[in-house]
Structures are given as structure tokens and as C-alpha cells.
Amino acid sequence: MSEKGGSEKDKKMFMVSYLAVLLILGAVIGYNVKLIAVRHITAGFEDGRVKTAVSDYDFKKASEALKKLQEENSNPAAQEGGQPPAESEVPEGASCAQ
């Protein structure tokens, strides 16, 4: 009759059927995982592209205003009456909050 361990043909048939079942099971599980992932992960066609932002901010006007402000702040004579403060008006060692 048959041997206890089975013949080589039976072992080979078992391995082929085992691998076929694994393949089918993997395909089913993979398909279901993909269906679940599609609901939660959304990647559109345009997602990888960088969109150029249109800005209404004029940098030339801002840089001109900044230069003008720096010129005004760098020249103390132009700020108060056209003359820098005298040395006697500048307190030494005293607190400004009197």
C-alpha cells in the first residue's frame, strides 16, 4: 500500500497546492488592503507639482521705503531741528525715568 511518509509525487503536489493557496490568499489580502488604503490616502495627479504663488506684495516699493527709513534714522541732524543735541543736554549716568 502507501508508505508512511508519502511518495515524492504526493509531496510535490502538496507543495504546489500550498503555494497556489498562498498566492491566492496574498492576492485577496493585498486587494483588501488596497481598498482600505484608498479611502484614507488621497494623492491627486497634481500633488507632486509645486504651484507658483501669486503675490500682491510689491518688493520694490518695500525696499525703497526701507532705504528711505534707514537714511532718516542714520542722520540724527535731519531728525530734530537740523542740529545734533549739545553735550550739555545729554545726561551722564542718570536714569531717563525721573
Protein Blocks (a to p, Z undefined) as FASTA:
>chain_A
ZZfkopfklmmmmmmmmmmmmmmmmmmmmmmmmmmmmmmmccdfklmpccddddfbdfkl
mmmmmmmmmmmmmmmklmngoiacdfklpcghiafbZZ
